[in-house]
Amino acid sequence: MIGCHADELPQHQDHPVWGRAARYVATLAADIFLVASVETVVVGGGLAGREGFVEEINREFLKLVENYIEIPAGVINDGESEE
């Protein structure tokens, strides 16, 4: 499945590729958050539009930075949230 367009991936939510993608994006977001001290990381594009994907990124993000620093709610969002 590596090296193909997202539209070619299995679309069911529980396929392992989506969890892996969420971990990768969460890792990038954690790096940006910790290095640049930003207040919000906005995730956009086609993947962010997938139902539940931004929430999965948030879960993975919190696992990565857990107990390291205090994290405000809604650090990662799709740019449309009111948080």
Residue pairs with C-beta under 8 A, 6 or more apart in sequence:
1 8
1 9
1 10
1 17
6 46
6 47
9 15
9 17
9 18
10 17
13 51
13 52
18 50
18 53
18 56
19 56
21 47
21 53
22 53
22 56
22 57
22 59
22 60
23 60
25 43
25 47
25 57
25 60
26 57
26 58
26 59
26 60
26 61
26 63
26 64
26 76
27 60
27 64
29 41
29 43
29 57
29 61
29 75
29 76
30 61
30 64
30 65
32 38
32 41
33 41
33 61
33 65
33 75
34 65
34 68
34 69
39 72
39 75
40 74
40 75
40 76
40 77
41 75
41 76
41 77
42 76
42 77
42 78
42 79
43 54
43 57
43 76
43 77
43 78
43 79
44 78
44 79
47 53
48 54
48 78
49 78
54 76
54 77
54 78
57 76
58 75
58 76
61 71
61 75
61 76
62 71
65 71
73 83
74 81
74 83
77 83
